[in-house]
Amino acid sequence: MGYDIERFVDVVNEGLLCCICRDVLEEPLQAPCEHAFCSTCITAWLVTECTCPEDRQPLQASGLRPLFRYMRNDLARLQIRCKNHLIGCQHVSQLEYVSVHEAVCPLEEVRCPHGCGVRLPRADMADHAESCGMVGRGENREGERQCTKGCGLTLTSLDEKEHNCIEELRSAVEMLRSEMVCKLEDQRHETELRLDMQRGHMIQREAALKGQIDELKAELARISQKVKLLMDMEQQRRQDVDRMQEERLELLDLLRNIQQEQEAAPQRCHHCATRARASPSPGGGRVTTL
């Protein structure tokens, strides 16, 4: 899992986000197709898959390589808040140096080093050590030697008379079990914290994507309405063109008929004049003047 994107002061370039967890790359690795992932994310992915989760091209663990140098430099220069910023730490540094601060952050919750199992902010641990009942139990004392009865525990001459191997081993096992439980609890606590942050991040992204989908649906509806309007206009235009074409044909027919009538008119007039000259006038062709 990567660095929570909410910890960064400025907007992070999309190319510096893990293609799986969508947080900022942590210990990044790059596929031959140039998609980048957190090492833990892509390693877990390749346990069950053999393709790139982004473009589904074939991918094996042996094909992974370090991120490009310029991208590593961009990552290292990002300004990030301490992981304890939610509980009051105001420290901000470049990503490449934040681990140095977090190793000594006074608000970092740590487990008592003396084995009592208490978890406190690092700044309060010194006060706790003054009252911790486990302080001094692990320190070397004068006259220590290993038990000769077979348990292998270190004893002092004062403890040897009261020493019971079985009881001491039971106590040692119980202490180891307690330490293991504490470590598991630490890991569980850290995992739950990161999962909660990741869950919140995914909810925000889901809401943003839903908003984008709604906007796209609205835009699609507007475009569909415009397309329908254009199709109606196109249909009307075709009808107008067809009607104009019919009118054109009618006008051409009318013009052709007129031309034919004009061509036939002189012939009829000439025929009439010829008949008039050939026919004699009444009265022997004389013209009577009144």
Secondary structure, 3 states (H helix, E strand, C coil): CCECHHHECCCCCHHHECCCCCCECCCEEECCCCCEEEHHHHHHHHHHCCECCCCCCECCHHHCEECCHHHHHHHHCCEEECCCHHHCCCCEEEHHHHHHHHCCCCCCEEECCCCCCCEEEHHHHHHHHHHCCCCCCCCCCCCCEECCCCCCCEECHHHHCCCCHHHHHHHHHHHHHHHHHHHHHHHHHHHHHHHHHHHHHHHHHHHHHHHHHHHHHHHHHHHHHHHHHHHHHHHHHHHHHHHHHHHHHHHHHHHHHHHHHHHHHHHHHHHHHHHHHHCCCCCCCCCCCC
